[in-house]
Amino acid sequence: MEDRVYFSDQFFSSGKTDIYNGEKEKIGTLDHKSAFSSGINIEDILGETVIEAGFGFFSNKWTIKRGEVELGFVKNALSFFTKKYRYFKDGQEYEIESPVMSKEYTIFNSAREEVAAFRKVSGFFQTAAFELTNHTDLFEADELIAVIMGVNAIEKRNNSASGAGTP
């Protein structure tokens, strides 16, 4: 099984963008709820919210929920020569890695097998668009989109924090 999905971030972090499959058919919507929060909703083709994700109050943990059920959470992981994040789900830990200057990320299971990959396919003076390739049936595409948006939100938060102290 290998599925490809395409979606984009919002430049001002509010509003809706469409989610497409590899055949360029709309399969859902990514709703950036507000310009003042990083939370998102993922809606199915009928406009029903199927995933909610965001940071908790004073938390660095990006939590992903389907209805009232928490699916998992994404956290930053300490690393010196790569960008690393971890997704915790059902007692399992998935590692998300990218070389420092790269826009390509790989998601590994605990046996270091690649379960999914995503990459930013644009982003200079325009919103970042993502291509997700799911190699397994462990995750549905909407959950992986929420994981990717969590990584993106953590990176935005880290970038704004690192730039806050410079004149």
FENQUI-V48936 format. One record per backbone hydrogen bond with DSSP energy under -0.5 kcal/mol. NH is the residue of the N-H (numbers start at 1). CO is the residue of the C=O. E is the energy in kcal/mol with one decimal. If there is no record, write none. Layout:
nh=[NH NH]
co=[CO CO]
e=[E E]
//
This chain:
nh=[3 5 6 7 9 13 15 17 19 20 21 22 24 27 28 29 30 31 31 32 32 33 33 37 40 41 42 43 43 44 45 47 50 51 52 53 54 56 59 62 62 63 63 64 65 66 67 69 70 71 71 72 73 74 75 77 83 84 84 85 86 87 88 88 89 89 92 94 95 96 97 97 98 100 102 105 106 107 108 108 109 112 115 116 117 118 119 120 121 121 122 125 126 129 130 131 132 133 134 134 135 135 136 143 144 145 146 147 148 149 150 151 152 153 154 155 156 157 158 159 160 161 162 163 164 165 166]
co=[134 132 20 130 128 10 32 30 28 6 25 4 21 19 19 43 17 29 41 15 30 31 39 34 53 31 51 29 41 48 27 44 42 42 65 40 63 61 56 60 74 54 61 72 52 69 65 66 68 64 69 64 88 62 86 84 98 77 82 96 75 94 73 86 87 92 89 87 108 85 95 106 83 81 99 118 97 116 95 106 113 109 107 107 133 105 131 103 119 129 129 123 123 122 7 119 5 117 3 132 115 133 115 140 140 141 142 143 144 145 146 147 148 149 150 151 152 153 154 155 156 157 158 159 160 161 163]
e=[-1.9 -2.1 -2.8 -1.7 -3.3 -0.9 -2.0 -2.3 -2.6 -2.8 -2.1 -1.0 -2.0 -3.2 -1.1 -2.1 -3.4 -0.6 -3.2 -3.2 -0.7 -1.0 -1.1 -0.8 -2.7 -2.2 -2.6 -3.0 -0.5 -2.5 -0.5 -2.1 -3.2 -1.6 -2.7 -2.4 -1.7 -1.0 -1.7 -0.5 -2.5 -2.6 -0.8 -2.9 -3.3 -2.9 -0.6 -1.8 -0.5 -2.7 -0.6 -1.4 -1.6 -2.4 -2.3 -2.4 -3.6 -0.5 -0.6 -2.4 -2.7 -3.0 -2.8 -0.5 -0.5 -2.3 -2.6 -2.9 -1.7 -3.1 -0.5 -2.5 -1.7 -0.9 -1.6 -3.4 -2.3 -3.1 -3.1 -0.5 -2.2 -2.0 -3.0 -1.3 -2.3 -2.1 -1.7 -2.4 -0.5 -2.8 -0.8 -0.7 -0.5 -0.6 -3.6 -2.3 -3.1 -3.3 -2.8 -0.5 -2.4 -0.6 -0.5 -0.5 -1.8 -2.5 -1.8 -2.0 -2.7 -2.6 -1.6 -2.3 -2.7 -2.3 -2.6 -2.5 -2.4 -2.4 -2.8 -2.8 -2.4 -2.2 -2.3 -1.4 -0.8 -0.6 -0.9]
//
